[in-house]
Amino acid sequence: MTIRGELKHVRELLPEADQALDISGLVVNGQTYWLERHWDASSAYWHAVHHYFRCWLLETQGPVDARAISNSPEAGTVIGEFVTRMLD
């Protein structure tokens, strides 16, 4: 699979996870927790989104695929885009 294809796949999964879990809401509700650990809003939100996305992947994709997807550079890119939209 090409990088563009993997980006597209992760870009489809993250909104699906957000719809299922309301990741944006979870991050905002738990922002104190995440900010205490990462100090910078962008970094804190990135780690929070990554955490909730990975939890959703574990439930829906299984542990092997969840690990592969959540640890991929493409996931980092897509989560970064998601966080940027949250902070705008």
Phi and psi in radians as a Rosetta constraint file:
Dihedral C 1 N 2 CA 2 C 2 CIRCULARHARMONIC -1.392 0.35
Dihedral N 2 CA 2 C 2 N 3 CIRCULARHARMONIC 2.866 0.35
Dihedral C 2 N 3 CA 3 C 3 CIRCULARHARMONIC -1.077 0.35
Dihedral N 3 CA 3 C 3 N 4 CIRCULARHARMONIC -0.724 0.35
Dihedral C 3 N 4 CA 4 C 4 CIRCULARHARMONIC -1.035 0.35
Dihedral N 4 CA 4 C 4 N 5 CIRCULARHARMONIC -0.718 0.35
Dihedral C 4 N 5 CA 5 C 5 CIRCULARHARMONIC -1.145 0.35
Dihedral N 5 CA 5 C 5 N 6 CIRCULARHARMONIC -0.683 0.35
Dihedral C 5 N 6 CA 6 C 6 CIRCULARHARMONIC -1.202 0.35
Dihedral N 6 CA 6 C 6 N 7 CIRCULARHARMONIC -0.687 0.35
Dihedral C 6 N 7 CA 7 C 7 CIRCULARHARMONIC -1.067 0.35
Dihedral N 7 CA 7 C 7 N 8 CIRCULARHARMONIC -0.762 0.35
Dihedral C 7 N 8 CA 8 C 8 CIRCULARHARMONIC -1.065 0.35
Dihedral N 8 CA 8 C 8 N 9 CIRCULARHARMONIC -0.746 0.35
Dihedral C 8 N 9 CA 9 C 9 CIRCULARHARMONIC -1.081 0.35
Dihedral N 9 CA 9 C 9 N 10 CIRCULARHARMONIC -0.817 0.35
Dihedral C 9 N 10 CA 10 C 10 CIRCULARHARMONIC -1.205 0.35
Dihedral N 10 CA 10 C 10 N 11 CIRCULARHARMONIC -0.638 0.35
Dihedral C 10 N 11 CA 11 C 11 CIRCULARHARMONIC -1.122 0.35
Dihedral N 11 CA 11 C 11 N 12 CIRCULARHARMONIC -0.439 0.35
Dihedral C 11 N 12 CA 12 C 12 CIRCULARHARMONIC -1.421 0.35
Dihedral N 12 CA 12 C 12 N 13 CIRCULARHARMONIC -0.626 0.35
Dihedral C 12 N 13 CA 13 C 13 CIRCULARHARMONIC -1.262 0.35
Dihedral N 13 CA 13 C 13 N 14 CIRCULARHARMONIC -0.724 0.35
Dihedral C 13 N 14 CA 14 C 14 CIRCULARHARMONIC -1.118 0.35
Dihedral N 14 CA 14 C 14 N 15 CIRCULARHARMONIC -0.789 0.35
Dihedral C 14 N 15 CA 15 C 15 CIRCULARHARMONIC -1.105 0.35
Dihedral N 15 CA 15 C 15 N 16 CIRCULARHARMONIC -0.581 0.35
Dihedral C 15 N 16 CA 16 C 16 CIRCULARHARMONIC -1.113 0.35
Dihedral N 16 CA 16 C 16 N 17 CIRCULARHARMONIC -0.753 0.35
Dihedral C 16 N 17 CA 17 C 17 CIRCULARHARMONIC -1.146 0.35
Dihedral N 17 CA 17 C 17 N 18 CIRCULARHARMONIC -0.699 0.35
Dihedral C 17 N 18 CA 18 C 18 CIRCULARHARMONIC -1.101 0.35
Dihedral N 18 CA 18 C 18 N 19 CIRCULARHARMONIC -0.690 0.35
Dihedral C 18 N 19 CA 19 C 19 CIRCULARHARMONIC -1.171 0.35
Dihedral N 19 CA 19 C 19 N 20 CIRCULARHARMONIC -0.712 0.35
Dihedral C 19 N 20 CA 20 C 20 CIRCULARHARMONIC -1.249 0.35
Dihedral N 20 CA 20 C 20 N 21 CIRCULARHARMONIC -0.716 0.35
Dihedral C 20 N 21 CA 21 C 21 CIRCULARHARMONIC -1.860 0.35
Dihedral N 21 CA 21 C 21 N 22 CIRCULARHARMONIC -0.257 0.35
Dihedral C 21 N 22 CA 22 C 22 CIRCULARHARMONIC 1.019 0.35
Dihedral N 22 CA 22 C 22 N 23 CIRCULARHARMONIC 1.036 0.35
Dihedral C 22 N 23 CA 23 C 23 CIRCULARHARMONIC -0.976 0.35
Dihedral N 23 CA 23 C 23 N 24 CIRCULARHARMONIC -0.741 0.35
Dihedral C 23 N 24 CA 24 C 24 CIRCULARHARMONIC -1.001 0.35
Dihedral N 24 CA 24 C 24 N 25 CIRCULARHARMONIC -0.783 0.35
Dihedral C 24 N 25 CA 25 C 25 CIRCULARHARMONIC -1.144 0.35
Dihedral N 25 CA 25 C 25 N 26 CIRCULARHARMONIC -0.726 0.35
Dihedral C 25 N 26 CA 26 C 26 CIRCULARHARMONIC -1.083 0.35
Dihedral N 26 CA 26 C 26 N 27 CIRCULARHARMONIC -0.712 0.35
Dihedral C 26 N 27 CA 27 C 27 CIRCULARHARMONIC -1.143 0.35
Dihedral N 27 CA 27 C 27 N 28 CIRCULARHARMONIC -0.809 0.35
Dihedral C 27 N 28 CA 28 C 28 CIRCULARHARMONIC -1.124 0.35
Dihedral N 28 CA 28 C 28 N 29 CIRCULARHARMONIC -0.748 0.35
Dihedral C 28 N 29 CA 29 C 29 CIRCULARHARMONIC -1.141 0.35
Dihedral N 29 CA 29 C 29 N 30 CIRCULARHARMONIC -0.541 0.35
Dihedral C 29 N 30 CA 30 C 30 CIRCULARHARMONIC -1.830 0.35
Dihedral N 30 CA 30 C 30 N 31 CIRCULARHARMONIC 0.347 0.35
Dihedral C 30 N 31 CA 31 C 31 CIRCULARHARMONIC -1.092 0.35
Dihedral N 31 CA 31 C 31 N 32 CIRCULARHARMONIC -0.555 0.35
Dihedral C 31 N 32 CA 32 C 32 CIRCULARHARMONIC -1.073 0.35
Dihedral N 32 CA 32 C 32 N 33 CIRCULARHARMONIC -0.790 0.35
Dihedral C 32 N 33 CA 33 C 33 CIRCULARHARMONIC -1.002 0.35
Dihedral N 33 CA 33 C 33 N 34 CIRCULARHARMONIC -0.870 0.35
Dihedral C 33 N 34 CA 34 C 34 CIRCULARHARMONIC -1.240 0.35
Dihedral N 34 CA 34 C 34 N 35 CIRCULARHARMONIC -0.642 0.35
Dihedral C 34 N 35 CA 35 C 35 CIRCULARHARMONIC -1.202 0.35
Dihedral N 35 CA 35 C 35 N 36 CIRCULARHARMONIC -0.582 0.35
Dihedral C 35 N 36 CA 36 C 36 CIRCULARHARMONIC -1.125 0.35
Dihedral N 36 CA 36 C 36 N 37 CIRCULARHARMONIC -0.491 0.35
Dihedral C 36 N 37 CA 37 C 37 CIRCULARHARMONIC -1.617 0.35
Dihedral N 37 CA 37 C 37 N 38 CIRCULARHARMONIC -0.435 0.35
Dihedral C 37 N 38 CA 38 C 38 CIRCULARHARMONIC -2.177 0.35
Dihedral N 38 CA 38 C 38 N 39 CIRCULARHARMONIC -0.143 0.35
Dihedral C 38 N 39 CA 39 C 39 CIRCULARHARMONIC 1.127 0.35
Dihedral N 39 CA 39 C 39 N 40 CIRCULARHARMONIC -0.711 0.35
Dihedral C 39 N 40 CA 40 C 40 CIRCULARHARMONIC -1.684 0.35
Dihedral N 40 CA 40 C 40 N 41 CIRCULARHARMONIC 2.304 0.35
Dihedral C 40 N 41 CA 41 C 41 CIRCULARHARMONIC -1.027 0.35
Dihedral N 41 CA 41 C 41 N 42 CIRCULARHARMONIC -0.764 0.35
Dihedral C 41 N 42 CA 42 C 42 CIRCULARHARMONIC -1.081 0.35
Dihedral N 42 CA 42 C 42 N 43 CIRCULARHARMONIC -0.818 0.35
Dihedral C 42 N 43 CA 43 C 43 CIRCULARHARMONIC -1.170 0.35
Dihedral N 43 CA 43 C 43 N 44 CIRCULARHARMONIC -0.740 0.35
Dihedral C 43 N 44 CA 44 C 44 CIRCULARHARMONIC -1.093 0.35
Dihedral N 44 CA 44 C 44 N 45 CIRCULARHARMONIC -0.798 0.35
Dihedral C 44 N 45 CA 45 C 45 CIRCULARHARMONIC -1.152 0.35
Dihedral N 45 CA 45 C 45 N 46 CIRCULARHARMONIC -0.665 0.35
Dihedral C 45 N 46 CA 46 C 46 CIRCULARHARMONIC -1.054 0.35
Dihedral N 46 CA 46 C 46 N 47 CIRCULARHARMONIC -0.832 0.35
Dihedral C 46 N 47 CA 47 C 47 CIRCULARHARMONIC -1.136 0.35
Dihedral N 47 CA 47 C 47 N 48 CIRCULARHARMONIC -0.660 0.35
Dihedral C 47 N 48 CA 48 C 48 CIRCULARHARMONIC -1.141 0.35
Dihedral N 48 CA 48 C 48 N 49 CIRCULARHARMONIC -0.819 0.35
Dihedral C 48 N 49 CA 49 C 49 CIRCULARHARMONIC -1.087 0.35
Dihedral N 49 CA 49 C 49 N 50 CIRCULARHARMONIC -0.748 0.35
Dihedral C 49 N 50 CA 50 C 50 CIRCULARHARMONIC -1.035 0.35
Dihedral N 50 CA 50 C 50 N 51 CIRCULARHARMONIC -0.770 0.35
Dihedral C 50 N 51 CA 51 C 51 CIRCULARHARMONIC -1.054 0.35
Dihedral N 51 CA 51 C 51 N 52 CIRCULARHARMONIC -0.905 0.35
Dihedral C 51 N 52 CA 52 C 52 CIRCULARHARMONIC -1.186 0.35
Dihedral N 52 CA 52 C 52 N 53 CIRCULARHARMONIC -0.643 0.35
Dihedral C 52 N 53 CA 53 C 53 CIRCULARHARMONIC -1.119 0.35
Dihedral N 53 CA 53 C 53 N 54 CIRCULARHARMONIC -0.758 0.35
Dihedral C 53 N 54 CA 54 C 54 CIRCULARHARMONIC -1.132 0.35
Dihedral N 54 CA 54 C 54 N 55 CIRCULARHARMONIC -0.693 0.35
Dihedral C 54 N 55 CA 55 C 55 CIRCULARHARMONIC -1.048 0.35
Dihedral N 55 CA 55 C 55 N 56 CIRCULARHARMONIC -0.765 0.35
Dihedral C 55 N 56 CA 56 C 56 CIRCULARHARMONIC -1.140 0.35
Dihedral N 56 CA 56 C 56 N 57 CIRCULARHARMONIC -0.723 0.35
Dihedral C 56 N 57 CA 57 C 57 CIRCULARHARMONIC -1.080 0.35
Dihedral N 57 CA 57 C 57 N 58 CIRCULARHARMONIC -0.717 0.35
Dihedral C 57 N 58 CA 58 C 58 CIRCULARHARMONIC -1.033 0.35
Dihedral N 58 CA 58 C 58 N 59 CIRCULARHARMONIC -0.676 0.35
Dihedral C 58 N 59 CA 59 C 59 CIRCULARHARMONIC -1.299 0.35
Dihedral N 59 CA 59 C 59 N 60 CIRCULARHARMONIC -0.598 0.35
Dihedral C 59 N 60 CA 60 C 60 CIRCULARHARMONIC -1.781 0.35
Dihedral N 60 CA 60 C 60 N 61 CIRCULARHARMONIC -0.482 0.35
Dihedral C 60 N 61 CA 61 C 61 CIRCULARHARMONIC -1.940 0.35
Dihedral N 61 CA 61 C 61 N 62 CIRCULARHARMONIC -0.288 0.35
Dihedral C 61 N 62 CA 62 C 62 CIRCULARHARMONIC 1.623 0.35
Dihedral N 62 CA 62 C 62 N 63 CIRCULARHARMONIC 2.797 0.35
Dihedral C 62 N 63 CA 63 C 63 CIRCULARHARMONIC -1.134 0.35
Dihedral N 63 CA 63 C 63 N 64 CIRCULARHARMONIC -0.659 0.35
Dihedral C 63 N 64 CA 64 C 64 CIRCULARHARMONIC -1.191 0.35
Dihedral N 64 CA 64 C 64 N 65 CIRCULARHARMONIC -0.885 0.35
Dihedral C 64 N 65 CA 65 C 65 CIRCULARHARMONIC -1.169 0.35
Dihedral N 65 CA 65 C 65 N 66 CIRCULARHARMONIC -0.659 0.35
Dihedral C 65 N 66 CA 66 C 66 CIRCULARHARMONIC -1.051 0.35
Dihedral N 66 CA 66 C 66 N 67 CIRCULARHARMONIC -0.771 0.35
Dihedral C 66 N 67 CA 67 C 67 CIRCULARHARMONIC -1.114 0.35
Dihedral N 67 CA 67 C 67 N 68 CIRCULARHARMONIC -0.778 0.35
Dihedral C 67 N 68 CA 68 C 68 CIRCULARHARMONIC -1.113 0.35
Dihedral N 68 CA 68 C 68 N 69 CIRCULARHARMONIC -0.754 0.35
Dihedral C 68 N 69 CA 69 C 69 CIRCULARHARMONIC -1.243 0.35
Dihedral N 69 CA 69 C 69 N 70 CIRCULARHARMONIC -0.876 0.35
Dihedral C 69 N 70 CA 70 C 70 CIRCULARHARMONIC -1.213 0.35
Dihedral N 70 CA 70 C 70 N 71 CIRCULARHARMONIC -0.424 0.35
Dihedral C 70 N 71 CA 71 C 71 CIRCULARHARMONIC -1.670 0.35
Dihedral N 71 CA 71 C 71 N 72 CIRCULARHARMONIC 0.056 0.35
Dihedral C 71 N 72 CA 72 C 72 CIRCULARHARMONIC -1.388 0.35
Dihedral N 72 CA 72 C 72 N 73 CIRCULARHARMONIC 2.649 0.35
Dihedral C 72 N 73 CA 73 C 73 CIRCULARHARMONIC -1.060 0.35
Dihedral N 73 CA 73 C 73 N 74 CIRCULARHARMONIC -0.538 0.35
Dihedral C 73 N 74 CA 74 C 74 CIRCULARHARMONIC -1.109 0.35
Dihedral N 74 CA 74 C 74 N 75 CIRCULARHARMONIC -0.687 0.35
Dihedral C 74 N 75 CA 75 C 75 CIRCULARHARMONIC -1.105 0.35
Dihedral N 75 CA 75 C 75 N 76 CIRCULARHARMONIC -0.712 0.35
Dihedral C 75 N 76 CA 76 C 76 CIRCULARHARMONIC -1.041 0.35
Dihedral N 76 CA 76 C 76 N 77 CIRCULARHARMONIC -0.724 0.35
Dihedral C 76 N 77 CA 77 C 77 CIRCULARHARMONIC -1.128 0.35
Dihedral N 77 CA 77 C 77 N 78 CIRCULARHARMONIC -0.838 0.35
Dihedral C 77 N 78 CA 78 C 78 CIRCULARHARMONIC -1.165 0.35
Dihedral N 78 CA 78 C 78 N 79 CIRCULARHARMONIC -0.694 0.35
Dihedral C 78 N 79 CA 79 C 79 CIRCULARHARMONIC -1.125 0.35
Dihedral N 79 CA 79 C 79 N 80 CIRCULARHARMONIC -0.698 0.35
Dihedral C 79 N 80 CA 80 C 80 CIRCULARHARMONIC -1.047 0.35
Dihedral N 80 CA 80 C 80 N 81 CIRCULARHARMONIC -0.740 0.35
Dihedral C 80 N 81 CA 81 C 81 CIRCULARHARMONIC -1.100 0.35
Dihedral N 81 CA 81 C 81 N 82 CIRCULARHARMONIC -0.744 0.35
Dihedral C 81 N 82 CA 82 C 82 CIRCULARHARMONIC -1.079 0.35
Dihedral N 82 CA 82 C 82 N 83 CIRCULARHARMONIC -0.790 0.35
Dihedral C 82 N 83 CA 83 C 83 CIRCULARHARMONIC -1.147 0.35
Dihedral N 83 CA 83 C 83 N 84 CIRCULARHARMONIC -0.699 0.35
Dihedral C 83 N 84 CA 84 C 84 CIRCULARHARMONIC -1.021 0.35
Dihedral N 84 CA 84 C 84 N 85 CIRCULARHARMONIC -0.753 0.35
Dihedral C 84 N 85 CA 85 C 85 CIRCULARHARMONIC -1.138 0.35
Dihedral N 85 CA 85 C 85 N 86 CIRCULARHARMONIC -0.642 0.35
Dihedral C 85 N 86 CA 86 C 86 CIRCULARHARMONIC -1.128 0.35
Dihedral N 86 CA 86 C 86 N 87 CIRCULARHARMONIC -0.679 0.35
Dihedral C 86 N 87 CA 87 C 87 CIRCULARHARMONIC -1.457 0.35
Dihedral N 87 CA 87 C 87 N 88 CIRCULARHARMONIC -0.221 0.35
